[in-house]
Amino acid sequence: MQFIKILFWVLLLVATFIFWWTNEARSSLDLGAAIVEARVSTFVVGAFLIGFLPTWLLLRGSKWRLSRRIKTLEDAARPAVVRTPAANPTPTPTAAAEPAPAVTSVNNDKATNI
């Protein structure tokens, strides 16, 4: 689809250039303070651009605004992810704890063996 869009714009540009190049009739335009003399095709292409550019800019602006609005609504409609704790969490290894001794020491103190 992108290729077709690019092909369309290139063909339109080539057709406009051919139109401008083949029409050599000259005309003048009185702007009050200045008189502009150019090809008739230049005035035609200029009039097209004066009408096309504001409309295109409005389209791009509204498309940008609507895409932002759609993204905001989609984010609001997306369910929140709730994390529940695991039933049997695996113990995390602690810092290197010393193992308990296999044999306990025998205390011969008679005061403690009562």
N, C-alpha and C positions, 0 to 999 in steps of 0.2 A: 504494500500500500504506500509506503514511504517513497518507493521508486516512482510510482505513478504520479505522486504529488510533485516530486522534483522534476519529472519529465514534463508535466503540465506547465510549471513555472518557466522552465527553460524554453519550451516552445513558445510560450506567450512573450517572453523576452526577445526571442529571435524574430517573431512576427512583428513586434513593435519596432525593432531596429530596422527591419526591411521596409516597413511602412514609412518610417522617418527618413530613410535613405533615398527611397524612390520618389517621394513627393518633394519637389524642389521649388514649388511656388512659394513666393515670399509675401509676407503681409506685415502690417504694422499695427501695434496696439497702443492706444493713447491712455496712459495711466494718470493723467493730470499733470504731475510734476515731470514725467519723462515719457518719451515715446520709445517703445521697444519694437525693433524690427527683427523678425526671425521667420523661419519656415512655418508654414501653416501646420505641418505635422508636429512641430515643436509645441505650438499652442494646443493642439488636440491632445497630445500626450500629457502636457502640463495640466490641462483641465481634467483629464482622467485621474491623474495623481492627486489633484486638489480634492476631488470627490471621493477617491478610494482610501487615501491614508487615514483621515479621521474616522471613517467607518470601520476600517481594519483595526485601528487602535482601540476603539470602543469594544469591538468584538473580543480582542485579546484581553482587555481589562475585565470584561464581564466573565469570560471563561476562567481567568485566574481567580477572580472572586468566588465564583461558583465551585471551582475545584477545592479551594480552601474550605468553603462551607461544607462540602460533601465529606472532606477528610475529617473535619471536626465532628460531624454527625456520626460518621462511622466509628471514630474513636469513642464517642459517648455510648454508642450502642453495643460495643464489644464488651462481653462479660468480663468482669474482673477476675483475675486468677487468684484463688485463695489457696494458700499453702497450709496443709494440715500436717501436724507432726506425725512422724512414723510411729506405728504401734510398738515395734521393737527396735529402737534405735541402736545402731551398732556403737559400741563404746569407742570413743576416740582415744588413740594412744596418748598417754600422758608423757611427761618428760621421763627420761630414763630413771625409773624407780629401782632401788636396790631390792633384790629378792630377799624374802625372809629366810633366815638360817634354818637348815634342816634339823639341827640338834640344838636344843636349848641348854643353857648353862645351868648347872646344879648349884643351888645356894645352900651352904652348910650353916647358915646362921640360924640358931635355935629360936631366936626371938620372932622370926617370921613364920616358923613352922608350928604354930600353936594350934 
